[in-house]
């Protein structure tokens, strides 16, 4: 047993000796090797070190007389003393805990020339860009500061000077003394004995902060009060290259502050705290981009209630920003604001992501900050935007922007209030409501009045290929949060005008929309009213397609792109939206059609159009009501009844009275080769739409009559005229095959002599022959001249198997000949259409 004890004692003595040797000899030797050899090789200078000591029992580490020379000038760096007293808590906390950090006689004389810049890049591991990337990479992997605790920090008898002749910089800090009780990101029980102190001369101007200590009682706290009056921050910004480049330059700023720092030692089991409070003001801020003003800020003021730097908690009493002006611009080289941000961050702003809030204890170094802002305001701000990449150049802006926020907090589901008001687009916009940051949720009422699209005209023209002008007013309530949104309210568009070149495509006096509710989560929309007053639509068909189809680059030439976009949208879409419209109306509308794809050019107009649709819905088999009137062809057309969307359905009572054909003569000539000098249509009947096997079937049951018909050829020559013609008991359905039955067709001939009647009947034949391309048809009718009566009557006309037939009419009769020609011309077209 004695031998075991003796061996153990010897082993312990050897271990202690080795530990002492490593501390007393190894640490100083390693320090000298790194500083005098490695650093000298990297810098190309002889770095000297007077003395290095380390006590392995007290963990006190000292460096004395460190010097880095600078040829032809004062030494680049001199350090009289660096003393570090490490705490045993470092082992238990697994993080550096230092009971003392003393720096005395530090002198830095940074003369930035080409050689020194290269030396700096070598020391930092590469170029500035590489360093930025490395920094960005490391920060992305950490959500907070590393764990550490530094106590009794003292920097005395020190000076810093930075010179860069190329950049016109020569800034110096002399007589620098900084004493802080501690700086920590974690709980620790070390004791601080230092009274806070700060004093220096900035370019010869003295700056001092007074400190005090309460060494007794239960708080054991120290306090430092820092007052700064109109410090030239613009001059200090020259020390930071990223703030003095061509893309971003801080041209000027003044800083004033009255801040209190409280250092509270750990007592009674309570953790240490570093508390900050007070007021800071920035004035006369000016930031430029490539020599042009980017941001100006006359005054910004922050009053801090309390910031707990260890506990990561902050209470801000008030933030006031007044007179802010931001001038953002886009050119071919990019957006000036983004270029400025990228020049500071070192990476494209568009690629920067937002980190998720960290979870964990509120006092841990990786925990997210908890914060509250009692009041914040932005007053009399102007934000302008110019875009030279569109023609003409666009200029937009927000002026007289005023924003207030109250009681904003990081507390979960806690909502503060806000108001926003600004002049924009020639009018005024204002909003008010509540906002909760965690998770983000906004409930707001937004109102806009007297807005116009004039300022946004360049963007509208670039997007549509046409000019759109309108006045806009709206009053909307919205709730946004949790990835969904709800909205309700109303909007009115006035004096709408859509023009392409010198041609008006569409216009409307007013368009009003009232929304009872929209819910993106439920994918539902309830529109109580859509009202369009005095709309005018000029639809023009050319060989390229319909003019409206060309808006936004959606012409027929872009069919493949449109189809691909439609397919992609369908694949990414979720459940279908459900919707309903309480009432939709068109008042005193006009629809004009002009077809320039045919010769001669055809045109027609539907005037005095009034439509009212009620209770229309996407619900299956639901039916709303429709009422329509129009002064069609100088007469009147009226339709009323039920309509549905899912599936498409209609049951309408239709009545037309004295609808003239002459206004549609050009269309008739273009599409049928027959024009009209006169004639009017009267009709009564029922129009139906229904879905059969996923196909829409249209139907018509009723009577038609033509009065005073006077038809012409395409060249304008007289073709035929009737006193009156009527179709009674028409029953038509666009089924396959087509279903068509006419109970009675009667053509009333003029009561004149036989030869006149023959010419009129020959006129009928001429009409049919023009459809079939057979000009000798009229000659075949001459043999019936002796049998003509005052009218032609056909009963029980049917269209079956591609042919027209009538009861009691033989193929050799005049009626039979007419039916034969109808079958060979109209019947062929009906068959093609039905297929």
Secondary structure, DSSP 8 states (H G I E B T S, - for coil): -HHHHHHHHHHHHHHHHHHHHIIIIIHHHHHHIIIIIIIHHHHTS--EEEEEEEETTTTEEEEEEEEE--TTSS-SEEEEEEEEEE-THHHHHTSEEEEEEEEES-EEEEE--HHHHHHHHHHTTS-HHHHHHHHHHHHHT-SS---EEEEEEEEEEEEEEEEEGGGTEEEEEEEEEEEEEEEESS----------EEEEEETTEEEEEEEEEE-STTT-EEEEEEEEEEEEHHHHHTTSGGGBSSS-EEEEEEEEEEEEEEEE--BTTB--EEEEEEEEEEEEEEEEETTEEEEEEEEEEEEEEEEETTTTEEEEEEEEEES-EEEEEEETTEEHHHHHHHHHHSS-GGG--------S-TTSTTS--EEEEEEEEEEEEEEEEEETTSSS-EEEEEEEEEEEEEEEE-STT--EEEEEEEEETTEEEEEEEEEETTTTEEEEEEEEEEEESSTTHHHHHHHHSSEEEEEEEEEEEEEEETTEEEEEEEEEEEEEEEEETTEEEEEEEEEEEEEEEEETTTTEEEEEEEEEES-EEEEEEETTEEGGGGGGG-SGGGHHHHHHHHHHHHHH--S--EEEEEEEEEEEEEEEEEETTSSS-EEEEEEEEEEEEEEEESSTT--EEEEEEE-GGGSEEEEEEEEETTTTEEEEEEEEEEEESGGGHHHHHHHHSEEEEEEEEEEEEEEEEEEETTEEEEEEEEEEEEEEEEEEETTS-EEEEEEEEEEEEEEEE--SS-EEEEEEEEEE--SS-HHHHHHHHHHHHHHHHHHHT-TTHHHHHGGGGGG--SEEEEEEEEEETTEEEEET--TTSHHHHHHHHHIIIIIHHHHHHH-
